[in-house]
Amino acid sequence: MELLYARNELTEKPKKVQLDKIKEELEKSGEKIFYFDRDNSHKDMMSLVDALEDVGFNVYFREVKYGLADDEYMYEVHAL
C-alpha cells in the first residue's frame, strides 16, 4: 500500500511512502505520530490503521482541520 505524507507547503506535491517503511519506523522508535495528506482515501487510512493494529500497535486516528474550507485538513495517525 502506498500513502502520501502531508505537504509542508500548499503548492508542493506530497511525498509517497510504503506501508513497510512506516512499520520499519515504528519498530525503531516504538511510538510515532504521522501526518498524511488529504489526497489519501479514507478507506486507505482505515487499512493503515488495521494493518498497524494487526502488528500489535495501538492506533489513534483523526482528521486535523487547519483552515475553514472543507478541503483544508490532513490525517493524523498516532501509533503506540
C-alpha positions, 0 to 999 in steps of 0.5 A: 500500500502506498500513502502520501505524507502531508505537504509542508507547503500548499503548492508542493506535491506530497511525498509517497511512502510504503506501508513497510517503511512506516512499520520499519519506523515504528519498530525503531522508535516504538511510538510515532505520530504521522501526518498524511495528506488529504489526497489519501482515501479514507478507506486507505487510512482505515487499512493503515490503521488495521494493518498497524493494529494487526502488528500489535500497535495501538492506533489513534486516528483523526482528521486535523482541520487547519483552515475553514474550507472543507478541503483544508485538513490532513490525517493524523495517525498516532501509533503506540 
